[in-house]
Amino acid sequence: YCSHHYDRALNELRPLADAGDAKAQYYLASIHLDGAAVPRSAAIAVDLLQRSAMAGYAPAQFGLGLLLYNGSAAGEDRLEPDRPRAMPWLLKAAEAGIPLAHELVGLEYAEGRYTPRDVDRARYHLGVAANAGLVNAQAALGALLGAAYGVQNAMDAYKWLLLAAWAKHPGAAENLAAMESRLNEGERRSARAAAERFAPVPPPAGACTAF
């Protein structure tokens, strides 16, 4: 049953992808990564995703960026992570409003391992992802703000770390405990109230054109 449906999808997607249909290219790339109907191939998937991404299809821009960011052991054509090459595609996906793209870009700017470290850009992108409700981004933003001077930074860090700790993010509780001494009781109470009021807000498309 599944094989029949995969074969039908392949027969429908291939001519569309060959004709330049960006959505078809994206879904065909997913099939080549999945390997349920065809031999798994990261190289073929990258080629299809790149064609789709260059046509402006945001899911393909994110998919290509994520594939290059993490690498893949699909098939015999192993793909090693290439984060500098991933960054432009993740930035495009972030501009299209994809929260996880903001998170990955923010982490790269915060760590500065594969791109020049840029704290302002890290705070911006992690902030967008954190406000969208991504726990890993909340923990990372809390740690980043906690390393900065000022009471407001400490209060914001406390809020994000508290949210991450409530979600059982590894290490968030320890980082939160380290912030205790930087805030008085009233400041901690205010930061906790802000965490309790938090509601995720999805990023709008075009939110990061300046970055």
TORFI-814081 format. One record per residue (C-alpha): x, y, z. Coordinates in steps of 0.02 Angstrom, whole numbers, plus 50000, padded with zeros to 5 digits. Layout:
XYZ/...
END
This chain:
500005000050000/501355012550051/502465007249906/501035009849784/500745027449848/502605031649843/502705025549663/501215036149617/501975051349703/503635048849613/502775047349444/501845063649477/503265073349556/504695069449437/504015077849280/503465092849383/505175094249465/506045092649297/504945106649232/505505118049374/504065116449498/504835121849664/503585112549774/503825096549676/505705098249691/505535100349879/504425085149903/505495074549787/507025079349890/506115073350046/505795056449964/507635054649919/508105058350100/506805046450169/507355032050060/505705022550072/505405022149884/507115025949809/508905023649869/509325036949997/510405050749925/510935066850011/511735073049850/510135071649749/509155079549891/510355094349901/510235097049714/508335096849717/508225107849872/509445120349799/508435121849639/506845124349741/507675136349863/508385146949724/506615148649656/506155156649822/505205142349904/505415145450091/505205127350152/506585122150032/507695136350091/507485130050268/507645111850217/509255115250123/509955125750264/509515112350393/510265098450287/511885108050263/511895113050447/511725095250513/512445085050369/511735068150323/512245049950314/510905046250185/511475032850063/513295031150013/513505049649972/513775055550150/513575074350171/514665082650302/513975097750395/514385114150307/513735127850421/514495142750329/513595136750173/512015133650274/511925151150348/511315160850194/509885148550169/509425148650353/509415167650348/508215167350201/507115154950294/507155166150447/506625180850341/505165170250282/504625168250463/505235150750508/505605150650696/506865136350697/507875145450563/507985160350681/508565148850820/509945140750719/510555157450651/510525164850825/511535150350896/512845152350760/513025170850793/513125167650981/514445154050967/515475161750828/516215144950778/515805145250593/515325163450569/515995179250654/515235181050827/513915194650832/513015196450999/511745209150935/511195197850793/511205182750909/510045191851030/508895197050889/508705179950808/508635170350972/507365183051032/506225179750884/506355160950910/506135162451099/504585173151077/503915159950957/504035147451100/505595137451054/506295131351219/508085129051160/508105147051100/507385152851267/508785144051361/510125150751243/509435168451251/509355167651439/511165162251449/511685175851326/510765189551421/511405182751586/513185186051527/512795204451495/512835218751619/511315227651687/509785223851791/508605223451641/509695210551553/509715200251713/507825201251730/507565196351548/508795182051569/507865176251724/506215176151629/506875165951483/507845153851593/506315151551702/505275146951549/506625134851491/506755127251665/504875124751673/505045115251508/506435104451585/507785110851467/509475103451519/510525116051614/509195129551623/508865126951808/510725128351849/510895144451747/509325151051830/510035147752003/511605157351955/510525172651916/509715173052088/511065183752169/510975197052033/509165201452069/508255206852224/506605199052276/505555212052186/506525210152024/506375191252030/504515192852064/504315204551915/505305192951801/504265177951858/502655187451823/503295191251647/503655172651622/501915168051683/501135180351559/502155173751414/501215167951260/502095162351099/502055174450953/502505167750779/503735178650685/503025188150536/503795185250365/505095198250324/505505201050507/507395200050487/507775209450328/509025220350421/509985205150479/
END
